[in-house]
Amino acid sequence: MGIQVISRDGQPEYAVVPWEQYQALLKAAGQAPAEVVAESAQPSAPAVSLPAFSEVAQLRQAKGIAPEQLARNVGVSPAYLAMIESGERQPDAAIRRALAWHLGVAGWSEPS
C-alpha cells in the first residue's frame, strides 16, 4: 500500500493513501464508496482578496515566527518554505491549510 505519512512535531498526524486504496478501505469497513464532486457542480465562492503566497514572509515576520519554526510547524523544510516565500513554488492544499492555521489567513484554508 502506497501510504504517505505526514508528521508534525515528530508525531504522525495524517496518512495519505491512493484513491483506489481508500475506496477499498471504505468497502472493507462496510461503508459506501466516497464520491467526487466535480468542481463545476460546486457553488462558486465569493471573490475575496487573499494575501499572495509571496507575502508569507511578511506575515510570518509580523507574527514574530522564525522561518525554521514555521517550516517545522507546517511540515516542510526551511528550503521549501523559502521557495514558497520567494514565489518559486506554490504550496499544495495541505501546506496551504497548515500555513493558514499558523499565520491566521482564513481564506487559504478553504478547500481547493
BAKOL-740399 format. One record per atom (N, C-alpha, C, O, CB): atom name; residue number from 1; residue in one letter; x, y, z. Coordinates in pm, 1 decimal. Glycine has a CB too. Example, Ala and Ser with C-alpha at 12.3 -4.5 7.8 and 13.67 -1.06 7.14 Angstrom:
2
TILUM  segu  keba  lumvex         X         Y         Z
TILUM     N     1       a    1319.0    -569.0     780.0
TILUM    CA     1       a    1230.0    -450.0     780.0
TILUM     C     1       a    1320.0    -330.0     780.0
TILUM     O     1       a    1423.6    -331.9     846.5
TILUM    CB     1       a    1130.8    -447.3     904.6
TILUM     N     2       s    1285.0    -225.0     708.0
TILUM    CA     2       s    1367.0    -106.0     714.0
TILUM     C     2       s    1290.0       3.0     787.0
TILUM     O     2       s    1340.9     113.8     803.9
TILUM    CB     2       s    1408.4     -59.8     572.5
END
This chain:
112
TILUM  segu  keba  lumvex         X         Y         Z
TILUM     N     1       m      85.9    -117.2       0.0
TILUM    CA     1       m       0.0       0.0       0.0
TILUM     C     1       m      90.1     122.9       0.0
TILUM     O     1       m     181.3     131.7      82.3
TILUM    CB     1       m     -97.6       0.1     123.1
TILUM     N     2       g      67.1     216.8     -89.3
TILUM    CA     2       g     148.8     337.0    -101.0
TILUM     C     2       g     100.5     447.8      -8.9
TILUM     O     2       g      30.9     539.2     -53.1
TILUM    CB     2       g     149.2     385.9    -244.0
TILUM     N     3       i     136.3     440.9     117.3
TILUM    CA     3       i      90.2     538.5     215.9
TILUM     C     3       i     196.3     644.5     237.9
TILUM     O     3       i     314.7     613.2     250.5
TILUM    CB     3       i      55.1     469.8     348.8
TILUM     N     4       q     153.6     770.4     242.4
TILUM    CA     4       q     240.5     881.6     279.3
TILUM     C     4       q     197.3     926.5     417.4
TILUM     O     4       q      79.8     955.7     439.4
TILUM    CB     4       q     233.5     999.8     174.9
TILUM     N     5       v     291.8     932.2     511.0
TILUM    CA     5       v     261.6     975.4     646.4
TILUM     C     5       v     313.2    1116.9     663.3
TILUM     O     5       v     429.4    1145.1     634.2
TILUM    CB     5       v     324.0     879.8     752.1
TILUM     N     6       i     227.5    1205.6     710.0
TILUM    CA     6       i     263.4    1344.8     733.8
TILUM     C     6       i     271.7    1363.5     884.4
TILUM     O     6       i     176.1    1336.7     957.2
TILUM    CB     6       i     159.7    1444.0     668.9
TILUM     N     7       s     387.0    1409.6     929.6
TILUM    CA     7       s     410.6    1426.1    1072.7
TILUM     C     7       s     419.4    1572.6    1109.4
TILUM     O     7       s     451.8    1658.6    1027.5
TILUM    CB     7       s     537.8    1354.0    1114.9
TILUM     N     8       r     389.5    1597.7    1235.7
TILUM    CA     8       r     405.3    1732.0    1292.1
TILUM     C     8       r     468.6    1712.5    1428.5
TILUM     O     8       r     422.1    1631.5    1508.7
TILUM    CB     8       r     267.0    1810.5    1301.6
TILUM     N     9       d     574.4    1786.7    1454.2
TILUM    CA     9       d     647.5    1776.3    1580.1
TILUM     C     9       d     689.1    1632.2    1608.3
TILUM     O     9       d     684.2    1587.0    1722.7
TILUM    CB     9       d     562.6    1830.0    1695.2
TILUM     N    10       g     729.8    1560.6    1504.3
TILUM    CA    10       g     780.0    1425.2    1519.0
TILUM     C    10       g     673.8    1318.8    1539.5
TILUM     O    10       g     707.9    1202.0    1558.4
TILUM    CB    10       g     872.9    1420.9    1631.1
TILUM     N    11       q     546.3    1354.9    1536.4
TILUM    CA    11       q     437.8    1259.6    1557.4
TILUM     C    11       q     353.8    1248.5    1430.2
TILUM     O    11       q     324.0    1350.3    1367.8
TILUM    CB    11       q     349.6    1302.2    1677.8
TILUM     N    12       p     315.0    1126.8    1390.3
TILUM    CA    12       p     228.7    1112.5    1272.8
TILUM     C    12       p      97.0    1186.7    1294.6
TILUM     O    12       p      34.4    1174.9    1400.0
TILUM    CB    12       p     201.8     963.1    1242.6
TILUM     N    13       e      56.0    1263.3    1193.6
TILUM    CA    13       e     -67.7    1339.5    1204.5
TILUM     C    13       e    -169.9    1298.3    1098.3
TILUM     O    13       e    -289.6    1291.6    1126.4
TILUM    CB    13       e     -38.1    1488.2    1193.0
TILUM     N    14       y    -122.8    1270.8     976.5
TILUM    CA    14       y    -211.8    1231.4     867.2
TILUM     C    14       y    -150.4    1113.2     792.8
TILUM     O    14       y     -28.5    1096.3     790.5
TILUM    CB    14       y    -237.3    1350.6     769.9
TILUM     N    15       a    -235.9    1032.5     732.6
TILUM    CA    15       a    -191.4     927.8     641.8
TILUM     C    15       a    -263.7     950.8     509.9
TILUM     O    15       a    -386.2     962.2     506.8
TILUM    CB    15       a    -219.7     783.5     699.7
TILUM     N    16       v    -188.7     957.5     402.2
TILUM    CA    16       v    -244.3     980.7     269.8
TILUM     C    16       v    -229.5     851.4     190.1
TILUM     O    16       v    -119.7     796.9     178.4
TILUM    CB    16       v    -173.3    1101.2     197.7
TILUM     N    17       v    -340.5     803.2     135.7
TILUM    CA    17       v    -338.2     680.2      57.4
TILUM     C    17       v    -391.6     708.7     -82.0
TILUM     O    17       v    -469.2     802.5    -100.3
TILUM    CB    17       v    -420.9     568.7     126.3
TILUM     N    18       p    -351.5     629.2    -180.5
TILUM    CA    18       p    -408.3     645.5    -314.3
TILUM     C    18       p    -560.0     622.8    -311.5
TILUM     O    18       p    -611.2     547.6    -228.6
TILUM    CB    18       p    -341.1     547.8    -413.7
TILUM     N    19       w    -630.0     688.5    -402.7
TILUM    CA    19       w    -776.4     687.5    -405.6
TILUM     C    19       w    -832.3     545.7    -410.4
TILUM     O    19       w    -925.7     513.8    -337.0
TILUM    CB    19       w    -827.0     766.8    -525.3
TILUM     N    20       e    -776.4     460.6    -495.8
TILUM    CA    20       e    -828.1     324.6    -509.2
TILUM     C    20       e    -816.3     249.1    -376.5
TILUM     O    20       e    -906.4     174.4    -338.3
TILUM    CB    20       e    -752.8     249.0    -620.8
TILUM     N    21       q    -706.1     269.1    -308.1
TILUM    CA    21       q    -687.0     201.6    -180.0
TILUM     C    21       q    -782.1     258.4     -74.4
TILUM     O    21       q    -830.9     185.0      11.6
TILUM    CB    21       q    -540.8     215.4    -133.3
TILUM     N    22       y    -807.8     387.3     -81.1
TILUM    CA    22       y    -904.3     448.7      10.1
TILUM     C    22       y   -1042.7     387.9     -11.5
TILUM     O    22       y   -1113.2     355.4      84.1
TILUM    CB    22       y    -908.9     602.2     -10.2
TILUM     N    23       q   -1080.3     373.1    -138.1
TILUM    CA    23       q   -1210.5     313.6    -169.7
TILUM     C    23       q   -1217.5     169.9    -117.4
TILUM     O    23       q   -1320.4     127.8     -64.6
TILUM    CB    23       q   -1236.1     316.4    -322.6
TILUM     N    24       a   -1107.8      94.7    -132.0
TILUM    CA    24       a   -1103.9     -43.5     -83.0
TILUM     C    24       a   -1115.9     -46.6      69.4
TILUM     O    24       a   -1182.4    -134.8     123.8
TILUM    CB    24       a    -973.4    -113.4    -127.7
TILUM     N    25       l   -1053.7      46.7     137.9
TILUM    CA    25       l   -1064.6      53.9     283.8
TILUM     C    25       l   -1208.6      83.4     326.0
TILUM     O    25       l   -1258.8      24.7     421.9
TILUM    CB    25       l    -969.7     162.0     339.7
TILUM     N    26       l   -1274.9     174.4     254.2
TILUM    CA    26       l   -1414.9     203.3     283.9
TILUM     C    26       l   -1501.0      78.8     265.4
TILUM     O    26       l   -1585.8      47.9     349.2
TILUM    CB    26       l   -1466.5     317.0     194.6
TILUM     N    27       k   -1478.7       8.1     155.8
TILUM    CA    27       k   -1555.9    -113.0     127.6
TILUM     C    27       k   -1532.4    -217.3     236.5
TILUM     O    27       k   -1627.0    -280.7     283.3
TILUM    CB    27       k   -1518.4    -170.5     -10.8
TILUM     N    28       a   -1406.0    -235.4     277.1
TILUM    CA    28       a   -1373.4    -333.0     381.6
TILUM     C    28       a   -1437.2    -295.2     515.2
TILUM     O    28       a   -1469.1    -382.5     596.0
TILUM    CB    28       a   -1221.4    -344.6     397.9
TILUM     N    29       a   -1455.5    -165.6     538.0
TILUM    CA    29       a   -1517.8    -118.7     662.0
TILUM     C    29       a   -1670.1    -119.1     652.8
TILUM     O    29       a   -1738.2     -82.0     748.4
TILUM    CB    29       a   -1468.5      21.5     695.7
TILUM     N    30       g   -1724.2    -161.2     537.3
TILUM    CA    30       g   -1868.9    -167.0     520.4
TILUM     C    30       g   -1933.2     -32.3     494.3
TILUM     O    30       g   -2052.9     -14.9     517.3
TILUM    CB    30       g   -1930.5    -227.4     640.8
TILUM     N    31       q   -1855.5      62.5     446.7
TILUM    CA    31       q   -1909.6     195.6     416.9
TILUM     C    31       q   -1925.2     213.0     266.6
TILUM     O    31       q   -1860.5     144.7     187.3
TILUM    CB    31       q   -1818.2     306.5     474.5
TILUM     N    32       a   -2011.9     305.1     229.8
TILUM    CA    32       a   -2033.2     335.0      88.6
TILUM     C    32       a   -1909.7     402.8      31.6
TILUM     O    32       a   -1841.2     476.7     102.4
TILUM    CB    32       a   -2158.0     424.0      69.2
TILUM     N    33       p   -1880.7     378.2     -95.8
TILUM    CA    33       p   -1766.7     445.3    -158.0
TILUM     C    33       p   -1783.1     597.1    -155.3
TILUM     O    33       p   -1894.4     649.1    -163.2
TILUM    CB    33       p   -1749.2     397.2    -302.2
TILUM     N    34       a   -1670.6     666.7    -143.9
TILUM    CA    34       a   -1673.4     813.3    -145.4
TILUM     C    34       a   -1697.9     860.4    -287.8
TILUM     O    34       a   -1653.9     797.9    -384.3
TILUM    CB    34       a   -1540.5     873.3     -89.5
TILUM     N    35       e   -1767.9     970.1    -298.7
TILUM    CA    35       e   -1795.4    1027.1    -430.6
TILUM     C    35       e   -1715.5    1154.7    -448.3
TILUM     O    35       e   -1691.8    1228.9    -352.9
TILUM    CB    35       e   -1946.4    1054.6    -449.1
TILUM     N    36       v   -1675.1    1178.7    -570.3
TILUM    CA    36       v   -1603.5    1300.9    -602.4
TILUM     C    36       v   -1703.2    1399.1    -661.3
TILUM     O    36       v   -1775.9    1365.9    -754.9
TILUM    CB    36       v   -1485.3    1274.0    -700.7
TILUM     N    37       v   -1706.6    1519.4    -606.8
TILUM    CA    37       v   -1794.3    1623.2    -658.4
TILUM     C    37       v   -1715.0    1704.6    -759.3
TILUM     O    37       v   -1609.1    1758.8    -727.7
TILUM    CB    37       v   -1850.4    1713.6    -543.6
TILUM     N    38       a   -1767.0    1712.5    -880.1
TILUM    CA    38       a   -1698.8    1789.8    -984.0
TILUM     C    38       a   -1693.9    1935.7    -943.2
TILUM     O    38       a   -1788.7    1988.5    -885.1
TILUM    CB    38       a   -1769.4    1774.0   -1120.8
TILUM     N    39       e   -1581.6    2000.6    -974.3
TILUM    CA    39       e   -1566.0    2141.7    -936.2
TILUM     C    39       e   -1674.3    2229.8    -996.7
TILUM     O    39       e   -1717.6    2326.2    -933.7
TILUM    CB    39       e   -1429.2    2192.7    -978.9
TILUM     N    40       s   -1719.0    2197.9   -1119.0
TILUM    CA    40       s   -1820.6    2281.1   -1182.8
TILUM     C    40       s   -1954.1    2271.0   -1110.1
TILUM     O    40       s   -2037.8    2360.5   -1121.5
TILUM    CB    40       s   -1837.7    2241.2   -1329.2
TILUM     N    41       a   -1975.0    2161.2   -1034.3
TILUM    CA    41       a   -2100.0    2144.8    -961.3
TILUM     C    41       a   -2098.6    2219.5    -828.4
TILUM     O    41       a   -2203.7    2239.0    -767.3
TILUM    CB    41       a   -2127.4    1997.7    -937.3
TILUM     N    42       q   -1981.7    2261.1    -783.5
TILUM    CA    42       q   -1971.9    2332.2    -657.6
TILUM     C    42       q   -2008.1    2478.3    -678.7
TILUM     O    42       q   -1974.3    2536.8    -781.7
TILUM    CB    42       q   -1830.9    2318.8    -598.1
TILUM     N    43       p   -2076.9    2537.7    -581.1
TILUM    CA    43       p   -2107.4    2679.8    -594.8
TILUM     C    43       p   -1978.5    2760.3    -593.2
TILUM     O    43       p   -1884.2    2728.2    -520.9
TILUM    CB    43       p   -2202.3    2727.0    -482.4
TILUM     N    44       s   -1976.4    2864.0    -673.0
TILUM    CA    44       s   -1855.1    2945.0    -677.0
TILUM     C    44       s   -1846.6    3030.4    -551.3
TILUM     O    44       s   -1946.4    3082.9    -501.9
TILUM    CB    44       s   -1852.3    3033.9    -803.5
TILUM     N    45       a   -1726.0    3042.3    -502.0
TILUM    CA    45       a   -1703.0    3119.6    -379.9
TILUM     C    45       a   -1700.0    3268.3    -414.5
TILUM     O    45       a   -1657.8    3306.1    -523.8
TILUM    CB    45       a   -1570.1    3076.4    -310.4
TILUM     N    46       p   -1744.1    3350.8    -323.3
TILUM    CA    46       p   -1737.1    3493.3    -349.9
TILUM     C    46       p   -1591.4    3537.5    -361.0
TILUM     O    46       p   -1502.5    3480.0    -298.2
TILUM    CB    46       p   -1809.6    3572.6    -239.9
TILUM     N    47       a   -1569.4    3638.5    -440.2
TILUM    CA    47       a   -1434.1    3688.5    -458.6
TILUM     C    47       a   -1385.6    3752.8    -328.3
TILUM     O    47       a   -1446.8    3846.2    -276.4
TILUM    CB    47       a   -1428.4    3790.1    -576.0
TILUM     N    48       v   -1274.6    3700.4    -277.6
TILUM    CA    48       v   -1216.2    3752.4    -155.0
TILUM     C    48       v   -1072.0    3787.3    -184.4
TILUM     O    48       v   -1001.9    3712.3    -252.4
TILUM    CB    48       v   -1227.2    3649.9     -37.6
TILUM     N    49       s   -1028.3    3898.6    -134.5
TILUM    CA    49       s    -890.4    3938.7    -156.3
TILUM     C    49       s    -802.5    3871.6     -51.8
TILUM     O    49       s    -802.7    3909.7      65.3
TILUM    CB    49       s    -875.4    4092.9    -150.8
TILUM     N    50       l    -727.1    3770.7     -96.2
TILUM    CA    50       l    -637.3    3698.3      -6.7
TILUM     C    50       l    -494.6    3743.9     -30.0
TILUM     O    50       l    -459.1    3784.4    -140.7
TILUM    CB    50       l    -649.6    3545.7     -27.2
TILUM     N    51       p    -412.7    3737.4      74.2
TILUM    CA    51       p    -271.5    3768.1      52.5
TILUM     C    51       p    -210.2    3665.6     -42.2
TILUM     O    51       p    -248.8    3548.7     -40.9
TILUM    CB    51       p    -194.4    3770.8     186.7
TILUM     N    52       a    -116.2    3708.7    -123.1
TILUM    CA    52       a     -44.8    3617.1    -211.6
TILUM     C    52       a      51.7    3534.9    -128.2
TILUM     O    52       a      96.0    3578.9     -22.2
TILUM    CB    52       a      30.5    3694.0    -324.1
TILUM     N    53       f      84.5    3414.9    -176.2
TILUM    CA    53       f     176.8    3330.9    -101.3
TILUM     C    53       f     315.1    3394.7     -93.7
TILUM     O    53       f     394.8    3360.7      -6.3
TILUM    CB    53       f     186.1    3192.5    -164.9
TILUM     N    54       s     343.5    3487.0    -185.0
TILUM    CA    54       s     471.4    3558.3    -177.3
TILUM     C    54       s     474.8    3651.9     -55.9
TILUM     O    54       s     580.1    3706.2     -22.3
TILUM    CB    54       s     495.9    3638.6    -306.8
TILUM     N    55       e     359.7    3670.7      10.0
TILUM    CA    55       e     353.7    3753.9     130.2
TILUM     C    55       e     372.1    3673.0     258.2
TILUM     O    55       e     362.0    3727.3     368.2
TILUM    CB    55       e     221.6    3827.5     135.4
TILUM     N    56       v     399.3    3542.5     244.0
TILUM    CA    56       v     417.9    3457.3     361.5
TILUM     C    56       v     527.7    3512.8     451.2
TILUM     O    56       v     512.5    3515.0     573.3
TILUM    CB    56       v     451.6    3313.5     319.1
TILUM     N    57       a     638.4    3557.8     392.0
TILUM    CA    57       a     749.0    3609.2     472.8
TILUM     C    57       a     705.3    3728.5     557.1
TILUM     O    57       a     739.0    3736.2     675.2
TILUM    CB    57       a     866.3    3648.8     383.0
TILUM     N    58       q     630.5    3822.0     497.6
TILUM    CA    58       q     584.5    3938.7     573.5
TILUM     C    58       q     487.5    3897.1     684.0
TILUM     O    58       q     495.3    3948.2     795.7
TILUM    CB    58       q     517.4    4040.8     479.8
TILUM     N    59       l     396.5    3805.0     653.4
TILUM    CA    59       l     301.8    3757.7     754.2
TILUM     C    59       l     374.6    3686.5     867.8
TILUM     O    59       l     343.1    3706.3     985.1
TILUM    CB    59       l     198.1    3663.8     690.7
TILUM     N    60       r     471.8    3604.0     831.8
TILUM    CA    60       r     549.6    3530.5     930.6
TILUM     C    60       r     627.0    3626.9    1020.1
TILUM     O    60       r     628.5    3611.6    1142.2
TILUM    CB    60       r     645.8    3432.6     861.5
TILUM     N    61       q     691.2    3726.1     958.8
TILUM    CA    61       q     768.7    3823.9    1035.2
TILUM     C    61       q     678.6    3906.7    1125.7
TILUM     O    61       q     716.1    3937.8    1238.7
TILUM    CB    61       q     846.7    3915.7     941.0
TILUM     N    62       a     560.2    3942.5    1077.1
TILUM    CA    62       a     466.8    4021.8    1157.3
TILUM     C    62       a     423.4    3945.7    1282.2
TILUM     O    62       a     394.3    4006.5    1385.2
TILUM    CB    62       a     343.9    4060.3    1073.8
TILUM     N    63       k     418.9    3813.3    1273.3
TILUM    CA    63       k     382.0    3731.4    1388.7
TILUM     C    63       k     502.9    3693.7    1473.5
TILUM     O    63       k     488.8    3629.0    1577.2
TILUM    CB    63       k     310.7    3605.8    1342.7
TILUM     N    64       g     621.7    3734.3    1429.1
TILUM    CA    64       g     742.6    3704.6    1506.0
TILUM     C    64       g     781.7    3558.1    1503.1
TILUM     O    64       g     839.2    3507.1    1599.3
TILUM    CB    64       g     723.9    3747.3    1647.6
TILUM     N    65       i     751.0    3489.8    1393.0
TILUM    CA    65       i     783.6    3347.6    1380.5
TILUM     C    65       i     909.1    3333.2    1295.4
TILUM     O    65       i     917.5    3389.4    1186.2
TILUM    CB    65       i     664.9    3267.6    1318.0
TILUM     N    66       a    1006.1    3258.3    1345.2
TILUM    CA    66       a    1128.3    3231.0    1268.6
TILUM     C    66       a    1094.4    3137.8    1152.7
TILUM     O    66       a    1005.7    3053.6    1165.6
TILUM    CB    66       a    1239.1    3168.3    1359.5
TILUM     N    67       p    1164.1    3151.6    1039.1
TILUM    CA    67       p    1132.5    3066.2     924.3
TILUM     C    67       p    1148.3    2917.1     956.8
TILUM     O    67       p    1069.1    2835.2     910.2
TILUM    CB    67       p    1222.0    3102.8     806.1
TILUM     N    68       e    1249.2    2881.6    1035.8
TILUM    CA    68       e    1270.1    2741.4    1071.5
TILUM     C    68       e    1152.7    2688.0    1153.2
TILUM     O    68       e    1110.8    2573.6    1135.6
TILUM    CB    68       e    1401.1    2725.0    1150.0
TILUM     N    69       q    1100.2    2771.5    1242.5
TILUM    CA    69       q     987.0    2729.9    1326.2
TILUM     C    69       q     861.2    2710.1    1241.4
TILUM     O    69       q     790.5    2610.7    1257.7
TILUM    CB    69       q     960.5    2834.4    1437.0
TILUM     N    70       l     833.0    2804.7    1150.8
TILUM    CA    70       l     715.2    2791.0    1065.3
TILUM     C    70       l     728.2    2667.5     977.3
TILUM     O    70       l     632.4    2591.8     961.8
TILUM    CB    70       l     695.9    2916.9     978.5
TILUM     N    71       a     846.5    2646.9     919.6
TILUM    CA    71       a     867.2    2529.5     834.0
TILUM     C    71       a     841.0    2401.7     913.4
TILUM     O    71       a     773.9    2311.1     863.9
TILUM    CB    71       a    1011.2    2528.5     775.9
TILUM     N    72       r     892.6    2393.4    1035.0
TILUM    CA    72       r     872.5    2274.6    1119.0
TILUM     C    72       r     723.6    2256.2    1150.9
TILUM     O    72       r     671.4    2144.9    1143.8
TILUM    CB    72       r     954.6    2286.3    1250.4
TILUM     N    73       n     655.9    2365.9    1186.0
TILUM    CA    73       n     513.7    2358.5    1219.5
TILUM     C    73       n     429.0    2315.1    1100.0
TILUM     O    73       n     332.1    2240.7    1115.4
TILUM    CB    73       n     465.1    2493.4    1270.8
TILUM     N    74       v     466.1    2361.9     981.9
TILUM    CA    74       v     389.7    2331.8     860.4
TILUM     C    74       v     423.7    2192.6     806.9
TILUM     O    74       v     343.2    2132.0     736.2
TILUM    CB    74       v     417.2    2437.9     752.5
TILUM     N    75       g     542.5    2142.0     840.5
TILUM    CA    75       g     583.2    2010.3     793.7
TILUM     C    75       g     659.5    2011.9     663.8
TILUM     O    75       g     655.9    1915.5     587.4
TILUM    CB    75       g     464.9    1924.5     778.5
TILUM     N    76       v     730.1    2123.8     638.1
TILUM    CA    76       v     814.4    2133.7     519.3
TILUM     C    76       v     955.1    2171.3     562.9
TILUM     O    76       v     977.6    2208.8     678.0
TILUM    CB    76       v     757.6    2237.9     417.9
TILUM     N    77       s    1048.8    2160.8     470.8
TILUM    CA    77       s    1185.3    2200.4     501.8
TILUM     C    77       s    1196.0    2353.2     497.4
TILUM     O    77       s    1117.3    2418.5     428.8
TILUM    CB    77       s    1285.8    2134.9     402.7
TILUM     N    78       p    1291.7    2410.2     569.5
TILUM    CA    78       p    1312.8    2554.9     559.9
TILUM     C    78       p    1342.7    2599.3     416.3
TILUM     O    78       p    1304.8    2709.3     376.1
TILUM    CB    78       p    1427.4    2597.1     651.8
TILUM     N    79       a    1410.5    2513.6     339.4
TILUM    CA    79       a    1440.6    2548.1     199.7
TILUM     C    79       a    1312.7    2555.9     116.9
TILUM     O    79       a    1298.7    2645.0      33.2
TILUM    CB    79       a    1537.1    2444.7     137.9
TILUM     N    80       y    1219.0    2463.3     139.5
TILUM    CA    80       y    1093.0    2466.3      65.0
TILUM     C    80       y    1010.2    2587.6     105.6
TILUM     O    80       y     947.4    2651.2      21.0
TILUM    CB    80       y    1012.7    2336.8      88.4
TILUM     N    81       l    1010.0    2620.0     235.7
TILUM    CA    81       l     938.9    2739.9     280.5
TILUM     C    81       l     997.2    2863.6     212.8
TILUM     O    81       l     922.9    2952.9     172.0
TILUM    CB    81       l     946.6    2754.0     434.7
TILUM     N    82       a    1128.9    2869.3     200.7
TILUM    CA    82       a    1193.0    2983.3     133.2
TILUM     C    82       a    1147.6    2993.0     -11.8
TILUM     O    82       a    1130.1    3103.0     -64.2
TILUM    CB    82       a    1346.5    2970.8     139.5
TILUM     N    83       m    1128.2    2877.1     -77.9
TILUM    CA    83       m    1080.7    2878.9    -217.2
TILUM     C    83       m     936.7    2929.1    -224.6
TILUM     O    83       m     900.4    2999.1    -319.1
TILUM    CB    83       m    1090.9    2738.0    -280.0
TILUM     N    84       i     854.2    2893.8    -125.6
TILUM    CA    84       i     716.6    2944.9    -121.4
TILUM     C    84       i     720.4    3095.4     -99.8
TILUM     O    84       i     650.8    3170.2    -168.6
TILUM    CB    84       i     633.7    2875.2      -9.0
TILUM     N    85       e     801.1    3139.8      -4.8
TILUM    CA    85       e     809.0    3282.4      26.3
TILUM     C    85       e     861.4    3365.0     -90.5
TILUM     O    85       e     823.0    3480.8    -107.2
TILUM    CB    85       e     897.3    3303.8     146.7
TILUM     N    86       s     948.9    3305.8    -171.4
TILUM    CA    86       s    1003.4    3379.0    -286.4
TILUM     C    86       s     911.9    3372.8    -408.2
TILUM     O    86       s     935.0    3441.4    -507.7
TILUM    CB    86       s    1140.1    3323.9    -323.0
TILUM     N    87       g     806.7    3289.2    -399.6
TILUM    CA    87       g     716.2    3274.7    -513.1
TILUM     C    87       g     762.5    3171.1    -612.3
TILUM     O    87       g     700.7    3153.8    -717.4
TILUM    CB    87       g     699.9    3405.4    -582.6
TILUM     N    88       e     871.2    3101.2    -580.6
TILUM    CA    88       e     925.4    3000.0    -670.7
TILUM     C    88       e     837.9    2873.9    -673.6
TILUM     O    88       e     833.6    2803.9    -774.8
TILUM    CB    88       e    1068.1    2963.8    -629.0
TILUM     N    89       r     768.8    2844.9    -563.6
TILUM    CA    89       r     680.5    2728.3    -553.9
TILUM     C    89       r     544.4    2770.9    -502.0
TILUM     O    89       r     533.6    2863.8    -421.9
TILUM    CB    89       r     741.7    2620.1    -462.1
TILUM     N    90       q     440.0    2702.0    -548.4
TILUM    CA    90       q     304.4    2721.4    -498.3
TILUM     C    90       q     272.5    2602.7    -407.9
TILUM     O    90       q     284.4    2488.3    -451.9
TILUM    CB    90       q     199.8    2734.4    -616.1
TILUM     N    91       p     232.9    2626.0    -284.3
TILUM    CA    91       p     206.6    2515.4    -193.4
TILUM     C    91       p      80.9    2438.3    -231.5
TILUM     O    91       p     -13.4    2494.7    -286.9
TILUM    CB    91       p     194.1    2566.7     -52.1
TILUM     N    92       d      80.8    2307.9    -201.2
TILUM    CA    92       d     -38.5    2227.7    -226.5
TILUM     C    92       d    -142.1    2255.7    -117.3
TILUM     O    92       d    -116.8    2333.8     -25.6
TILUM    CB    92       d      -3.3    2075.7    -232.0
TILUM     N    93       a    -257.9    2192.0    -127.9
TILUM    CA    93       a    -369.2    2221.0     -37.7
TILUM     C    93       a    -333.9    2195.4     108.7
TILUM     O    93       a    -370.8    2274.4     195.6
TILUM    CB    93       a    -489.7    2137.8     -76.3
TILUM     N    94       a    -263.2    2086.5     137.1
TILUM    CA    94       a    -228.2    2055.5     276.8
TILUM     C    94       a    -135.5    2160.9     335.2
TILUM     O    94       a    -151.1    2201.3     450.4
TILUM    CB    94       a    -162.1    1917.4     286.4
TILUM     N    95       i     -39.5    2204.9     256.0
TILUM    CA    95       i      53.6    2307.5     304.0
TILUM     C    95       i     -18.4    2441.1     317.9
TILUM     O    95       i       8.0    2516.1     411.9
TILUM    CB    95       i     174.5    2321.3     208.3
TILUM     N    96       r    -109.7    2471.8     224.6
TILUM    CA    96       r    -188.6    2595.5     237.3
TILUM     C    96       r    -267.5    2595.9     366.8
TILUM     O    96       r    -272.1    2697.1     436.7
TILUM    CB    96       r    -283.9    2611.8     117.8
TILUM     N    97       r    -330.5    2481.8     399.5
TILUM    CA    97       r    -406.9    2473.8     524.2
TILUM     C    97       r    -316.6    2494.0     645.7
TILUM     O    97       r    -353.5    2564.7     739.5
TILUM    CB    97       r    -478.7    2338.5     534.1
TILUM     N    98       a    -199.7    2432.7     644.1
TILUM    CA    98       a    -107.5    2448.0     757.0
TILUM     C    98       a     -58.2    2591.8     767.9
TILUM     O    98       a     -49.9    2646.2     878.0
TILUM    CB    98       a      11.9    2352.4     742.4
TILUM     N    99       l     -25.4    2653.6     654.7
TILUM    CA    99       l      17.2    2794.3     656.8
TILUM     C    99       l     -95.8    2882.3     708.3
TILUM     O    99       l     -72.9    2973.1     788.1
TILUM    CB    99       l      61.2    2840.9     515.6
TILUM     N   100       a    -217.9    2855.3     662.6
TILUM    CA   100       a    -333.6    2933.8     706.5
TILUM     C   100       a    -349.5    2924.0     857.6
TILUM     O   100       a    -373.1    3024.3     925.0
TILUM    CB   100       a    -462.3    2885.8     635.8
TILUM     N   101       w    -336.6    2804.3     909.5
TILUM    CA   101       w    -352.1    2782.7    1053.2
TILUM     C   101       w    -247.3    2861.0    1131.9
TILUM     O   101       w    -279.8    2929.9    1228.6
TILUM    CB   101       w    -342.2    2633.3    1086.2
TILUM     N   102       h    -122.3    2849.8    1090.0
TILUM    CA   102       h     -13.1    2910.2    1166.7
TILUM     C   102       h       1.1    3060.2    1144.5
TILUM     O   102       h      56.4    3130.5    1229.1
TILUM    CB   102       h     116.2    2842.9    1131.8
TILUM     N   103       l     -48.5    3110.0    1030.9
TILUM    CA   103       l     -36.4    3253.5    1002.5
TILUM     C   103       l    -169.4    3327.4    1018.8
TILUM     O   103       l    -172.3    3450.3    1011.9
TILUM    CB   103       l      16.4    3274.1     861.0
TILUM     N   104       g    -278.2    3255.2    1040.2
TILUM    CA   104       g    -407.5    3318.6    1062.8
TILUM     C   104       g    -469.4    3376.9     937.6
TILUM     O   104       g    -530.0    3483.9     942.9
TILUM    CB   104       g    -393.5    3425.6    1164.5
TILUM     N   105       v    -455.4    3308.1     823.9
TILUM    CA   105       v    -514.9    3355.3     698.4
TILUM     C   105       v    -627.2    3258.4     663.6
TILUM     O   105       v    -603.1    3152.0     606.6
TILUM    CB   105       v    -407.6    3364.6     581.3
TILUM     N   106       a    -749.3    3295.8     698.3
TILUM    CA   106       a    -863.4    3204.6     686.3
TILUM     C   106       a    -887.1    3156.1     542.9
TILUM     O   106       a    -915.7    3037.9     523.8
TILUM    CB   106       a    -988.1    3272.8     737.3
TILUM     N   107       g    -876.6    3240.4     444.3
TILUM    CA   107       g    -909.4    3202.6     307.0
TILUM     C   107       g    -819.5    3096.4     248.4
TILUM     O   107       g    -861.7    3022.6     159.3
TILUM    CB   107       g    -904.5    3321.7     220.7
TILUM     N   108       w    -696.2    3086.5     296.1
TILUM    CA   108       w    -605.3    2983.8     243.4
TILUM     C   108       w    -646.0    2845.2     287.5
TILUM     O   108       w    -606.7    2746.3     225.6
TILUM    CB   108       w    -462.8    3011.2     287.3
TILUM     N   109       s    -724.9    2836.3     394.6
TILUM    CA   109       s    -759.8    2705.5     446.4
TILUM     C   109       s    -885.6    2650.0     381.2
TILUM     O   109       s    -926.6    2538.3     412.9
TILUM    CB   109       s    -778.1    2712.5     595.5
TILUM     N   110       e    -947.0    2724.7     291.8
TILUM    CA   110       e   -1067.2    2676.2     224.4
TILUM     C   110       e   -1030.5    2559.9     134.1
TILUM     O   110       e    -917.2    2553.8      86.3
TILUM    CB   110       e   -1135.2    2789.2     143.1
TILUM     N   111       p   -1122.4    2467.4     109.1
TILUM    CA   111       p   -1092.6    2354.7      20.7
TILUM     C   111       p   -1055.0    2404.0    -116.4
TILUM     O   111       p   -1107.1    2504.5    -164.8
TILUM    CB   111       p   -1211.5    2259.6      11.4
TILUM     N   112       s    -963.1    2331.8    -178.8
TILUM    CA   112       s    -918.3    2370.9    -312.2
TILUM     C   112       s    -996.0    2298.2    -418.7
TILUM     O   112       s    -971.7    2318.6    -537.7
TILUM    CB   112       s    -769.9    2344.2    -329.0
END
